[in-house]
Amino acid sequence: SHTFIFIMFIETRKFLPLFIGIITGVIIITLTSRNGSKIILCSSNELGKMPDDLNHKPGKYSKTKSYLVKKVKQTYFINIDEAKKLYSSVRILCYINTIPKTHKTKAIYVKNTWAKRCTKYLFMSSAYDNELPTVKLNLSYPESRKHLWSKMRAILRYVYQYRNDYDYFLKTDDDTFVVMEN
């Protein structure tokens, strides 16, 4: 029986660092989350709205022309106080690379979701679209993967004029989803 107790003591000592780590983690999370901030749970179709107008209206589908888009039901924790503070203090210019073919199928959804969280957002394309804040780029080559560097160079030349107006620049494509609070 003494041997059994000794083995139990040795096995318990192996897991002691794990238990201490878990307890320490719980204590740290508890202490850091008690700063008075309001934390809400929202679905991904509400992420594009600014913190003041977040509401929990369940939506299943939205129809746009011939496209049926199911709204994703993922959840994220958003610290509203932190989001408001960051939105008013950190200036971010988001420039989104797109092509005319995907303005209605991809870019419009970027505009209606996460792009609203940027201080300013621009869609870079070879064609103007009055539903998007589009910058029509004068490209010397047709838009294609083969000439992507040519388009990127034109985008960087355009964005350079804003170099003193923003703290950060975020380059994405129209098939990207960004949680701006991160």
N, C-alpha and C positions, 0 to 999 in steps of 0.2 A: 504494500500500500504506500510505503514511503517513496518507492521508485515511481509509482504513478503520479504522485503529487509533484515530484521533482521534474518529470517529463512535462506535466501541465504547466509548471512554472517556466520552463525553458520555452515551450510553445507560446505562452502568453507574452514572454519578453520579445519574441520575434514580431509580434503584431503590435507591440506597444508604440513604436514610431507611427504606425498607420493610425491608431486611435488618437494619438496626440495631434497628428496632422489634421484629422477630421475635426476634432474639437476646436483647434486653433482656427481653422477655416470658417467654421460656423460662428465663432466669436467675432472674427474680423468682418464677416458679411453683416452680422447683426449690428455692430458698431458703426460701420460705414453707411448703412442704409437708413439710419435714424437721423438724417440731417434735415428732416422736415420737408423733403421733396415729395411731390405727389407722383406716384408711379402708376401708370395705367397699362392695361393690356389692350392692344388693338390689333385688328386684322390687317393684312398687307394692303387691302384696297383702301384703307383709310390713311396710309402712310403719306400720301401726297398732300394731304390737307395740313394746314398750319395748326399748331397746338390749340388755338382758341376754338376752332370749329370741328374738333374731333367729336364724332358722335358714333354710337354703336348701332347703326342701322344694318341689319343683316341683308345682304344682297346676293342673289344667286348668279344672275347672268346679265350681261349688258350686250345689246345688239348694235353693231355699227355697220351699216350698209350690208354687205353679204357675209360679214365675219361674225361668228358667235364666239365670244370670249368668256370663258369661265373664270370668275374671280377666285384667285388662290386663297385658301383659308389657312394661312400660316400666321402665327402669332409672334409678336416681338414685345419686349418690355421697353417702354420709352419713358425716360425721366423727363416729364414736361418742363419742369423748371430749368433743367439743364439745356433742353432743346431751345427754349425761348432765349436763354442767356447767350448761347452759342450763335443763334440766328441773328441776334442784334449786335454781337461783337465781332464775329469772324466773317469776313467778306470772302465769299467763294464764287468764282465764275466757273460755271460748268459749260463746257462746249461738247456737244454730242455730234458725232460723225454719223451721217445718214445718207441715203440715196433716195431719189424721187420715188422709186418703186416701193419703198417701205415707209413713206410718210404716213400713210393711213393705216398700215398694219402693225407698225412698231413704234415709230416716233411719237405718234399722238398719245400712246399709252405712257411713254416716258414723261411727256408733258403733264399728263393728268395724274401722275403718281409722284415719284420722288423728285422730279426736276423743280417743283414748286419750293422745295426746301433750299435750293441754291439762292444766293443773293441775286444772281442773274444767270440765265441759261440761254444758250444759243444753239440752234441746229445748223450744222454746216453741211451744205448740199450744193449740187450743181443747178438746182432749180428752186425758185421761190415758191412758198406755200403760204397762203394767207391765214391758215389755221395754226401755223407754227411760227415762232420767232426765228425765221430762217435767214441765214446769211448766204446769199447766192455767190458762190465762188466762181471766179473766172478761171477755169482750168484750161490748160493748153492741150491736155490729153483727155480722151473720154474716161468717164468714171469706170474703173475696174480694179480688180486686185493687182493687176500688173502695174498700174500707175498710182498705187496707193501712196507712195512716198511723195509724189507730185501734189496730191491733194493735201497730205499732212503738212507739207511745206507752205502751201497757200493758207491753211488754217492757222499755222503758227505765225505767219506774217500778219494775219488779221488780228489775232488775239494779242499780239505784241503791243498794240496801241492801248491796251487796258493794264499794262504791267504795273502802273502805280496806283490803280484804283482798287485792286483786290489783294487779299492776303494769300490766297491759294487759288490754283487753277486745277480743275478736274477734267480730264479728257476721257470720254467714254464713247461707246457706240450705242446705237439705238436698240440693241438687244441686251443691254446691261441693266441690272437693278441695283440701286445703291441705297443703303440705309445711312442717310447723311449724318445722323447722330454719332455714328462710329467714326 
